[in-house]
């Protein structure tokens, strides 16, 4: 993974160890922070936002569901 703030769908899927189709579903179901770019609506993710989202999902985290 390159050292930059913007991540692509496959990079986040690899980070979460899920298939990219699962990640697309989780964007809606679990509220993973993202933006869409271009005519085709390609997903982009802020590394800081994804990291913060993950920390909020850790067991024992305030508001986290532990998933």
Secondary structure, 3 states (H helix, E strand, C coil): CCCCCEEEHHHHHHHHCCCHHHHHHHHHHCCCCCEEECCCCEEEEEHHHHHHHHHHCCCCCCCCCCC
